[in-house]
Amino acid sequence: MTPFENPVLDAVIQEIPGLISSTESIREILLANLAMLGEVPSPSFHEERRIRLLLDRFTELGLSKTSIDEVGNGVGVIDGQGGDKNIMLVAHADTIVPETVNHTFTITPEEVIGPGVADNSLGVAVLATLPYIFEKIGYKPNNNIILVAGTKSLGRGNLEGLRFFLSNGKMPVSYGICVEGVRLGRLSHKSIGMLRGDITCRIPEQYDWSRFGSSSAILTLNEVINKINDIRLPKRPKSSVVMGSIEGGTSYNTITTYARLKFEIRSESAELTREIADRIEEITTEVTSGHSETVELDIFARREPGGIAFSHPLVRSTRKIIKSLGVEPHLAPSTSELAAFIDKGIPAVTIGITEGNRMGEDKESITIEPVYKGLAQLIATIKAIDGGACELN
């Protein structure tokens, strides 16, 4: 057998057409779980109701080991048949959608529409459905499968739930799979360096509003943005500053006293990430010194670059599984849950389940038909890991 021959993986790939057929037959159960979980608001730091519903589902499906840990993660364990490894599947339970938004889903024959359905209500619904799929296909894993709905993942949560579990869980994790709703073909095995933060501008209460052409927090923040845009970034290592959101102001005829920019620094280099952050801090200090307004920088989330190699058996196996579906793997670094596994030296990948549209909007949607391939991909990846196809020689 050559170094790249893998009888276990080959056997798993042969099973994929049957896995697709089996997952097609559980459509109604998956959609019911998706509606049940996704229509419950679950913004970061307020995931309790969604987690309780998930654990109720785990219990109904016969999982004997279910729990909510100290930071609110929902955990269910599918017991292995004697193996000594623990394979962890994680989907973040929180969304960016506020509780005040109507979370009702619309389900058509082709798609599911609703806020947060792709990111990441579908991922949590997959965890809720997986024990049923295993039972339907008669699959009893050799090793333990740990299902975790992670809390406090997004924004200021900074992966708190998953980090806590990996540091304090009583079952040491051997492999990780991060389950995201979109997109099918996604394969992340590395994390880029990242710093995430806010820049806020405030006009003091004692500001002299009688001056002609009075200032505005929006204008001051615009000055900050222009200076950030002037930062010269190298082509190598790849780096960028993503300005994700700007908010401020109340009406057409009111001078804005508060404005905020949400931004993210991304780079393949940890050193360059810090250098860009230092330059942005200089910019906020410089702008503050020339205005009556106060400009504040708050960096609250960090990721270190790293991950497993492209040639790692886990990456190679997952890549072959995706290709066997007739889907071209889309390899891109991640700043999601994968980073927590990397920090602990645990081999892990992030994969997507289906296609999505209008991401981040109230009418965010997922396409139903590709879900079956996405589920078959996930199950095949679990089987490959469980069967020893992803071990380093």
N, C-alpha and C positions, 0 to 999 in steps of 0.2 A: 504494500500500500504506500503510495506517495504521500508526502507531507500534507497535500491539499485534498486527498481523498478522505471522505468522512461518511462511512456507511450509515451512521445514525442520522445525520442530516439528510442524506439521500432518501432514507426511508420516510422521514418526516415530510419532505417535499412531495413524495409520492402520495401522501395522505391529503394534501391540501384541497384537491377538488372535492373530496368527500366532506372535508371540514366546511367548505363554502356551502355545500348543500345543507349540512346540518344546521348551520347558523341561519340560513334563510328560513328555516322552519320555526325559529324562535322569534321572528319579527315582532309579533304582538307583545310578547313578554318584555323584550328589550324596550319597545316604545312605551309600554306601560311604566316600566322603571324610569325611563327618561322623563316622562311627564310628571310622575310622582315626585322625583327628586328635583328636577329642574324648575318646577313651578314654585318651589320653596326658596324665598330669597336667602342668599348665602354670601353676603359681602365679607371681606376679610375681617376677622375678629368676631364675626357673628354667624358662625356656621353650625351652631348647636342643633337647630331643628333638622337640617339636612343630614347631619351625622346620625341623629337618633333614628331617622327614617331608614337610613342605610343599614344600621345595626338590626333594626326590626326585620329587614329583608334577609340579612344574613341568618338570623335565627330561624326564620320561616323555611330557609333552604337547608337547615340542619347543621350549620356550622356550630360546633360546640364551644369553640374558643373565640369569643367576641368581647370587645372591650372599648372603652373610651379612656384614653390616657390623660395625664395631668394637663396637657395643653389642648385637649379636645380632639385629637386625632381619632378617627373611627377605624378599628382594627378587626379583621376577621382572618382566621387561619384555616386553610384546607390541609388537613393532616396528611403527611407523606406515609409511604408504606415501608419505612425503615431507613431511608436515606439520611445522611447527616448534614445536608445543606438546607439553607433557607433562601428561597427565591422570592423577592419582594416586588410586588406591583403597586405603584403609587399613582394616584390621580389627585390633583389639588381640588379640594372641596369648595374653595372660595371662588368668587367671581368679582369682576370690577363693577357689577351692576348694583346700584343702591337699592335699599329695601323699598323705597318709595315708588319704584318703577313697577308697572304691571307685569308680572311674570307669567301670564297665561301663554301657553304654547299653542300653536296652530299646526296640526298634523294633516298633511295631504298624502296621496299615494307616492309622491316623489320626494318630499322634503319635510323637515320639521323646522318651524320658524319660532323664534322667541329669544329674549335677551339671555345671553350666556349659554345658549344651547351647545355651541361648539367649544367654548372656552369657559368652563370645562365640564358642563353638566353631562355631556355624552361620556366623558372619561369615567365619571363616578358611576353612571348607569351601567357601563361595561363591567366595572367591579361588582356591582350588584347582581349582574346576570351571569357572571362567569361560573359560579358554583353549579348553576342549573345546566349550563352548557356542558360542563365536565360530566355531570350525571347522565345527560342525554347521549353523549358520545361514548360513555363507558370508560372515561379516562380517570385512572387513579394514579396520581403522580407518585414517584418514588420519594421525592423530597418535599418538604413543607412549602406550601405557597402562602405567603403573607400578603393579604390585601389591605392596603392602607389608603384611606381618604385623608389627605393631609390638610391641616388647617394653617391659617396665617402664612400662606405661601406668597401672595401677591403684594406688590407695593411695599408698604412699611412692615408687612409681615416678614419679609426677607427669609422665607423658607423656614420659619421658626418651628412649625409643627414637624416637618420631616427631619430637620436637624436634631430636634429633641429625641425623636424616635430612634434615630441611628446612634445617638450617644447614650441612650438610657434603656433601649429595648432589651429584653432578656433573651431574645433570639438573634444571635449575630447573623447579619445579612451577608450572603455569599455573592448574589447577583441582584441587580436592580433593573426593572423596566418601568420607565415613566410613560404613562398612558395619557395622550392628549387627544382631544376630539378631532383635530385636523392637523396636518393634512395627510392623506394616505400617500405613502412613499417617503414620508419624512424619516430620516435616520440621523440622529445626533449622537455622537459619541465623545464630543469634546465640548468644553465650556470656554467661552471667551472671557477675558477680564472685563469687569463691569463695575461702574459706580453709578448709583441712582440717587437722585435728589431733587429738591425744590429750591427755586430762587424766588423769594417773596419781596415785594416792594410795598412799603407802607408810608403814607403821608401823615406826619404828626398832627395831633388835634389842634395844636397851637399855630398851625400854618396860616399865613396871612392871605386869606382868600380875596382881599380887596385889590391885590396886585393884578394888573391887566395881563391876560395871557397866563393865568395861573397854571401851575404844573399839573401833571396827571401821573398816577402810578403806572398807567399803561405806557406813556411816553418814556418814562424812565426805564421800565422793563424792556422796551424796544431798543433802547440804547445798549443795555446789557446784551441782548440777543445779537445786535449788530457786531459787537466786539467779540462775542463767542464765534460768530461766523468768520471773523478775520483770523482766528487761530489757524496756523498752517499745520496741517496734518500730513504725515508721510504716507507714501503709497505702500511702504513696507516698514514695519508690520501694519497690517490693515487696521485702521482706526476710524472712529466716527463719533460725532456728538448728535444724538437723536433728541430733537425737541418734540416731545410727545403731546403736550397739552398746555394751553394758555387759558387762564381764566381771570376775570376781573370786571368790575363795573356792574351797574344796575339798570341804567336807562340812557336814552339819547342825550338828555340835557343835564346829566349829573357828572361832575368831575370825579374820576375814579380815585379812591383813597387806598385801594388795595388791589394788587395784581400778583399772580403766581405763575411761574413757568415750571412744568414738570419735565425733567430731562434725564438722559442716560448717556454715560460715556461708555463706549465699547472699544476694546482693543485686544489684539492677540498678545500684547505685551503688558504685563502687570506694571512694569516701570513706567511705560508711556501712559497708562491709565492714570497713574498717580500724578504724572507731570501735567496732564491736561486738567486734572482736578485742581492742582495748584494754580494753574493759569486762570481758571475760572474764579477761584477765590480771590486772586489779585484783581480781576475785573470787577467783582462785586465791591471790593474795598475801594477801588479807584472811583467807581461811579458814586458810591456813597459820599466820598470826600468832596464831590463837586455839586451836591444837591442837598436840599433840605430833607429829602426822603431818606428812609432807611432801607437798605438792600441787604437781605440776609441769605446766606447759603446754608442749606441743611442737607448733608449727604447721609442717608439712612440705610442703604443696602449696598453690599459688595459681593463680587464673585472673583475668584482667582482663576486664571486660565489653567487648563489641564484636561485630562481625560485619558482614555485608552487609545491605543494605536489603531490605525485603519486596518492593519493586518491582524489584530486581535481576533481569536476565533469567534467571540461573541459578535463582533462587527461583521466579520466575514459571513457567518451563518445568517444573521439578520438580513444582510444585503442579498444573499442568494434566495432567501425566502421571499423577499419583496419582488425580486426579478421574476421568480416563478409565478407570481400573480399577474404577470404582464405589465407591471408597473415599474417605471424607472426610479431607482432610489434617489431621493433628494437629500444629499449630505450637506448639512449646515450646522455650525456651532450653535449652542443653546445657552440661555441664561436662566433656564427653568430649574426644576427639581434635580436635574442631572448634576448640577453643581454640588449639591449636598453629598451625593454618592462619591463624586470626585474627591471632595475634601477628606473623605474617610478611606480613600483608596479602594473603593468597591467597584468592580467592573459593571458598567450600566450603559443603557442606551435609552433614547427617547424615540417613540414611534407614534404615528397618527393613525386614526381609524377611518376617516372618510374625508370628503371634500366639504368646504364651507364657503359661505358668502356673507358679505356685509359685516365683517368681523367688528365687534365692539359697538355695533348699533343695536337699537331695540328690535329690529327685524333681522338680527343675525340668524343664519340658517345652516342646516346640514343637509346633505343629499343622502337619501336612505340607501340606494342601491349599492354604492361602494362599501357600505358598512360591513357587508358579509365578507368581502375580501379582507377588510381591516381586522375583523374578528379572527378569521382564519390565520392571518399573519401573526396575530398575538398568540393564539394557541400553539401555532407551529414553533414560534420562538420559545415559548415556555417548554414545549416538548424537547426542543433541541438542547436547551440548558439542562433540563431534567435528565436527559439521556446521556449527558456527558460530552456533547458535541462542541461545547464552548470552553472546554478546559484548555489552559495553556500546557503545552507539553514540557 
